[in-house]
Amino acid sequence: MVDCNRRLSRPSFAMDTPPNPASAARVPVAVWLCPTVGLALAVAPMPYGYYTVLRIIVCLAAIFIAWVVLSRGTGRWLGWAFVGLAILYNPVIRVHLDRDTWAILNVLSAVPFAWVGWRQRSLRE
């Protein structure tokens, strides 16, 4: 027989308190380090395939970091900056610029990824 008056227990994923920002959804090292190194190396002359793969890596990493930052609710400007990077480096609808402009953008785009890594390290300590 089923006891209908018995209270159901709350699911384990229900949270009564807000998550601690230091432990909430951390960005894995590879997600910020691969784009940082790849964008820094992109200043050197590379084959066309390198830049195609780099677009995919940077776009996916930027989407992931934007999702993590915007879901935390803090640093919204940083989240929207990564949305902008995802749009700029998206491999489907390409932005066509000359090589010199891309070299400058690659170096400037590496900065937010490196900043995320530095910030993660400082939060860990």
N, C-alpha and C positions, 0 to 999 in steps of 0.2 A: 504494500500500500504506500502511496506517495503522501508525504506530509506537506500540504500546501501552505502551512503557516510558517514553515522554516524559512529563515532569511537566507538569501543567496549571498555568498561571500563576494567581496569586490574583486574584480580581476587584478592580477598582480601588476599590470601596466598602469593602473589608475594612480595618479599622483596628487597628494594633498598639498604638497609644498612645491614652490617653483624650483627648478633645477639650479644647481650651483653653476654659474657661468664658466668657472675654471674647469669643471669636469664635463660640461655639456658638449656634445658633438664636436670632438676635436678633429682637426684636419690632419690626415696622415702625412707623414714626412714626404712620401713620394709625390703626393698631390701638389705640393708647393715647390719641391726641389727640382723635379723633372722640368717643369716649365721655366723655372729660373735659369737653370743651366742651359736648357735648349735655346732660350731667347738670347742668352749671353753669347752662345756659340754661333748664333745666326748672323752675327755681325760679319763673320768671316765668309768668304765665298763658298757656298755649298751647292750640291746638286739640287735640282728642282724638287725631287722627291723628298728631300729633307724638309723643305719648307711646307710641303703638303702634310707630312706627318706631324710637323710642329704645329700647324693650324689645328689639327684634330686634338692633339694633346693639350694645347693651351685652351681651346674652346671647352673641352670636357672638364678640365681642372677649374676653369673660371666659373662654369655652371655649378660645379660641386661646391666651391668655396662661397659663391654668392648664395646658394641655398643654405649652407651652414650659417653664414653671417646673418642673413635676413630672418632665418627661423629663430635665432637667438633673440632678435629684437634690439640688439645693441650694435652700434656702428653701421647704421643704415647707409651712410655715404660710402663705406667700403663695399658693402654688398652691391650697391648700384654701380660702383666702379667696375666690379667684376662682371656685372651684367653687360656693361659697355665693352669690356674686353672680349666677352664671349661673342658679342655681335661683330666686333671688329675682326676676330680671328675665325669666325665660323667657316667651315669648309664647304657649305652648300651654296650660299649666296656670297661670293667672294668680293672683297674690296680690292680693287686694282690700283696700286700706287707704284711709283718708281722705286728702284732699289735703295736709293739714298734715304728716301722717306721711311721705308720699311726698316732700315738699319736704326734710325733714330727711334721709331716706334717700338722696335724690339727691345732696345735698352730701357726705354721708359716703361715698357710693359713688364719687364722683369722686376722692377722695383716693388709693386704691390705684392707679388708672389713672395719675394724675399722678406717683405715686411710681415706677412702672415707667419712665415717661419720664425722670424725673430720674436714676434709677439707670442707665439706658442711656447717658445723656449723660455721667455721671461715669465709666462704664467705657470710653467711647470716648476720653476724654482721657488 
